[in-house]
Amino acid sequence: MGKKIFYIIIAIVVLLAVYYLVGPTKQVEGPTPGDELPIENDFGSKIVYTTNVELDPGPFEADCEARGGTFDGCGSVCEPEADICAEVCAYTCDLSGEDAGENATTTTENGTSTEME
């Protein structure tokens, strides 16, 4: 009888350990209105909020609108005049008042890039 109780106790301890190691995890839902929003960079004319685009964009859009900017759900993480930049989507807010199309480039058939105005 003593070995049987010992094995039952061991089984319970193992099950509890497995539950706490692999069980349900707390999910981060992101900021809600009124919370302080995360800001990775503030370049003056552009704010980079976060690269975690899994978060609800609503609070970020509202903050950008309150600042008088244009929200971009997949903006660049680099400063506006950067020569080289990693292509990573981030929630950004353009405060410069420029339309994104104004700085667009086009590539010709021979491979050269020109700025469109």
KOLKOL-289113 format. One line per 8 residues: number of its first residue (from 1); their letters; for each residue x, y, z of N, C-alpha, C. Coordinates in nm, 2 decimals. Example, Ala and Ser with C-alpha at 12.3 -4.5 7.8 and 13.67 -1.06 7.14 Angstrom:
BEGIN
1 = AS = 1.32/-0.57/0.78/1.23/-0.45/0.78/1.32/-0.33/0.78  1.28/-0.22/0.71/1.37/-0.11/0.71/1.29/0.00/0.79
This chain:
BEGIN
1 = MGKKIFYI = 0.08/-0.12/0.00/0.00/0.00/0.00/0.09/0.13/0.00  0.20/0.12/0.07/0.29/0.24/0.08/0.35/0.28/-0.06  0.38/0.18/-0.14/0.44/0.22/-0.27/0.33/0.28/-0.36  0.21/0.23/-0.35/0.10/0.28/-0.43/0.08/0.43/-0.40  0.07/0.47/-0.28/0.05/0.61/-0.24/0.17/0.69/-0.29  0.29/0.64/-0.28/0.41/0.71/-0.32/0.40/0.74/-0.47  0.36/0.64/-0.55/0.35/0.66/-0.70/0.24/0.76/-0.73  0.13/0.76/-0.66/0.02/0.85/-0.68/0.07/1.00/-0.65
9 = IIAIVVLL = 0.15/1.01/-0.54/0.20/1.15/-0.51/0.30/1.19/-0.62  0.38/1.11/-0.66/0.48/1.14/-0.77/0.40/1.18/-0.90  0.30/1.10/-0.93/0.22/1.13/-1.05/0.15/1.27/-1.04  0.10/1.30/-0.92/0.04/1.43/-0.90/0.14/1.55/-0.92  0.26/1.53/-0.86/0.36/1.63/-0.87/0.41/1.65/-1.01  0.42/1.54/-1.09/0.46/1.55/-1.23/0.35/1.62/-1.31  0.23/1.59/-1.28/0.12/1.65/-1.36/0.11/1.80/-1.33  0.13/1.84/-1.20/0.13/1.98/-1.16/0.25/2.05/-1.23
17 = AVYYLVGP = 0.37/1.99/-1.23/0.48/2.05/-1.30/0.46/2.07/-1.45  0.40/1.97/-1.51/0.37/1.98/-1.65/0.27/2.10/-1.68  0.17/2.10/-1.59/0.07/2.21/-1.61/0.13/2.35/-1.60  0.21/2.37/-1.50/0.27/2.50/-1.49/0.38/2.53/-1.59  0.44/2.43/-1.65/0.54/2.46/-1.75/0.48/2.48/-1.89  0.38/2.40/-1.92/0.32/2.40/-2.05/0.18/2.45/-2.06  0.12/2.48/-1.94/-0.02/2.52/-1.93/-0.05/2.65/-2.00  -0.17/2.70/-1.97/-0.21/2.83/-2.03/-0.12/2.94/-1.99
25 = TKQVEGPT = -0.09/3.03/-2.09/-0.01/3.15/-2.06/-0.09/3.27/-2.07  -0.04/3.37/-2.00/-0.11/3.50/-2.00/-0.08/3.57/-2.13  -0.18/3.62/-2.20/-0.16/3.68/-2.33/-0.15/3.83/-2.31  -0.06/3.90/-2.38/-0.05/4.05/-2.37/-0.15/4.10/-2.48  -0.25/4.18/-2.44/-0.34/4.23/-2.53/-0.30/4.36/-2.59  -0.20/4.42/-2.53/-0.15/4.55/-2.58/-0.22/4.67/-2.50  -0.18/4.79/-2.54/-0.23/4.90/-2.47/-0.38/4.93/-2.50  -0.45/4.99/-2.40/-0.58/5.03/-2.42/-0.59/5.18/-2.41
33 = PGDELPIE = -0.70/5.24/-2.46/-0.70/5.39/-2.45/-0.68/5.44/-2.31  -0.60/5.54/-2.30/-0.56/5.59/-2.17/-0.43/5.54/-2.12  -0.38/5.43/-2.17/-0.25/5.38/-2.13/-0.15/5.46/-2.20  -0.03/5.46/-2.14/0.09/5.52/-2.21/0.13/5.42/-2.32  0.14/5.47/-2.44/0.18/5.39/-2.55/0.33/5.37/-2.56  0.37/5.25/-2.60/0.52/5.24/-2.62/0.56/5.31/-2.75  0.68/5.38/-2.73/0.74/5.45/-2.85/0.88/5.41/-2.86  0.92/5.34/-2.97/1.05/5.30/-2.99/1.14/5.41/-3.03
41 = NDFGSKIV = 1.10/5.50/-3.12/1.18/5.62/-3.16/1.08/5.74/-3.19  1.13/5.85/-3.16/1.06/5.98/-3.20/1.16/6.06/-3.28  1.14/6.07/-3.41/1.23/6.14/-3.49/1.19/6.29/-3.52  1.09/6.33/-3.44/1.04/6.47/-3.46/0.93/6.47/-3.57  0.96/6.43/-3.69/0.86/6.43/-3.80/0.80/6.29/-3.81  0.84/6.20/-3.74/0.79/6.06/-3.74/0.81/5.99/-3.61  0.70/5.92/-3.57/0.71/5.84/-3.44/0.70/5.69/-3.48  0.79/5.61/-3.43/0.79/5.47/-3.44/0.74/5.41/-3.31
49 = YTTNVELD = 0.61/5.36/-3.31/0.55/5.31/-3.19/0.61/5.17/-3.15  0.59/5.07/-3.24/0.63/4.94/-3.21/0.64/4.85/-3.33  0.72/4.75/-3.33/0.73/4.66/-3.44/0.64/4.54/-3.42  0.57/4.53/-3.30/0.48/4.42/-3.27/0.34/4.46/-3.34  0.33/4.43/-3.47/0.20/4.46/-3.54/0.09/4.36/-3.51  0.11/4.27/-3.41/0.01/4.18/-3.36/-0.09/4.26/-3.27  -0.04/4.37/-3.21/-0.12/4.45/-3.12/-0.23/4.52/-3.19  -0.34/4.55/-3.12/-0.45/4.62/-3.18/-0.40/4.76/-3.22
57 = PGPFEADC = -0.42/4.80/-3.35/-0.37/4.93/-3.39/-0.46/5.04/-3.35  -0.57/5.02/-3.29/-0.67/5.12/-3.26/-0.61/5.23/-3.17  -0.55/5.20/-3.05/-0.49/5.30/-2.97/-0.38/5.38/-3.03  -0.30/5.32/-3.12/-0.19/5.38/-3.19/-0.25/5.48/-3.30  -0.35/5.44/-3.37/-0.42/5.52/-3.47/-0.48/5.65/-3.40  -0.54/5.63/-3.28/-0.60/5.74/-3.21/-0.50/5.84/-3.16  -0.39/5.78/-3.11/-0.28/5.87/-3.07/-0.22/5.95/-3.18  -0.20/5.89/-3.29/-0.14/5.95/-3.41/-0.24/6.06/-3.46
65 = EARGGTFD = -0.37/6.03/-3.46/-0.47/6.13/-3.51/-0.47/6.25/-3.41  -0.46/6.22/-3.28/-0.46/6.33/-3.18/-0.34/6.42/-3.20  -0.23/6.36/-3.25/-0.11/6.44/-3.28/-0.11/6.51/-3.41  -0.21/6.49/-3.49/-0.23/6.55/-3.62/-0.15/6.48/-3.73  -0.12/6.35/-3.71/-0.03/6.28/-3.81/-0.11/6.18/-3.89  -0.04/6.11/-3.97/-0.10/6.00/-4.06/-0.04/5.87/-4.01  -0.13/5.78/-3.97/-0.09/5.65/-3.91/-0.06/5.56/-4.03  0.05/5.47/-4.01/0.09/5.37/-4.10/0.10/5.24/-4.03
73 = GCGSVCEP = 0.02/5.14/-4.06/0.03/5.01/-4.00/0.15/4.92/-4.04  0.22/4.97/-4.14/0.34/4.89/-4.18/0.45/4.99/-4.23  0.48/5.09/-4.14/0.58/5.19/-4.17/0.72/5.14/-4.15  0.81/5.23/-4.19/0.96/5.20/-4.17/1.00/5.23/-4.03  1.10/5.15/-3.98/1.15/5.18/-3.85/1.26/5.28/-3.85  1.31/5.32/-3.96/1.42/5.41/-3.97/1.39/5.55/-3.98  1.48/5.64/-3.95/1.46/5.78/-3.95/1.43/5.82/-4.10  1.36/5.93/-4.12/1.31/5.97/-4.25/1.42/5.99/-4.35
81 = EADICAEV = 1.54/6.03/-4.32/1.64/6.06/-4.42/1.75/5.95/-4.42  1.72/5.83/-4.37/1.82/5.72/-4.37/1.85/5.67/-4.51  1.98/5.64/-4.53/2.02/5.59/-4.66/1.99/5.44/-4.67  2.02/5.37/-4.56/2.00/5.22/-4.55/1.90/5.19/-4.44  1.81/5.10/-4.46/1.71/5.07/-4.36/1.66/4.93/-4.37  1.64/4.86/-4.26/1.59/4.73/-4.26/1.44/4.74/-4.29  1.39/4.64/-4.37/1.25/4.64/-4.40/1.17/4.56/-4.30  1.12/4.63/-4.20/1.04/4.57/-4.09/0.92/4.65/-4.07
89 = CAYTCDLS = 0.80/4.59/-4.07/0.68/4.66/-4.05/0.67/4.71/-3.90  0.63/4.84/-3.89/0.61/4.90/-3.75/0.49/4.99/-3.76  0.42/5.01/-3.65/0.32/5.11/-3.64/0.39/5.24/-3.63  0.37/5.33/-3.72/0.43/5.46/-3.72/0.33/5.57/-3.74  0.37/5.69/-3.71/0.29/5.81/-3.73/0.37/5.92/-3.80  0.33/5.96/-3.92/0.40/6.06/-3.99/0.35/6.19/-3.95  0.43/6.28/-3.90/0.39/6.41/-3.85/0.44/6.52/-3.94  0.50/6.48/-4.06/0.56/6.58/-4.15/0.45/6.65/-4.23
97 = GEDAGENA = 0.34/6.59/-4.25/0.24/6.64/-4.33/0.25/6.60/-4.48  0.36/6.53/-4.51/0.38/6.49/-4.65/0.31/6.36/-4.67  0.26/6.35/-4.80/0.19/6.22/-4.84/0.30/6.12/-4.87  0.28/5.99/-4.83/0.39/5.89/-4.86/0.42/5.88/-5.01  0.33/5.91/-5.09/0.35/5.90/-5.24/0.44/6.01/-5.29  0.46/6.12/-5.22/0.55/6.22/-5.26/0.69/6.18/-5.26  0.73/6.09/-5.18/0.87/6.04/-5.17/0.89/5.91/-5.24  0.80/5.86/-5.31/0.81/5.73/-5.38/0.91/5.74/-5.49
105 = TTTTENGT = 0.97/5.62/-5.51/1.07/5.61/-5.62/1.02/5.51/-5.72  1.06/5.52/-5.84/1.03/5.43/-5.95/1.15/5.37/-6.01  1.15/5.25/-6.05/1.27/5.19/-6.12/1.24/5.17/-6.27  1.33/5.22/-6.35/1.31/5.21/-6.49/1.36/5.07/-6.54  1.34/5.04/-6.67/1.38/4.91/-6.73/1.52/4.88/-6.71  1.61/4.99/-6.72/1.76/4.96/-6.71/1.80/4.95/-6.56  1.71/4.96/-6.47/1.75/4.94/-6.33/1.78/5.06/-6.25  1.77/5.18/-6.30/1.79/5.30/-6.23/1.67/5.35/-6.16
113 = STEME = 1.69/5.41/-6.04/1.58/5.46/-5.96/1.57/5.61/-5.97  1.45/5.66/-5.98/1.43/5.81/-5.99/1.32/5.84/-5.89  1.33/5.96/-5.83/1.23/6.01/-5.74/1.11/6.06/-5.82  0.99/6.03/-5.77/0.87/6.08/-5.83/0.83/6.20/-5.76  0.78/6.30/-5.83/0.73/6.43/-5.76/0.59/6.45/-5.78
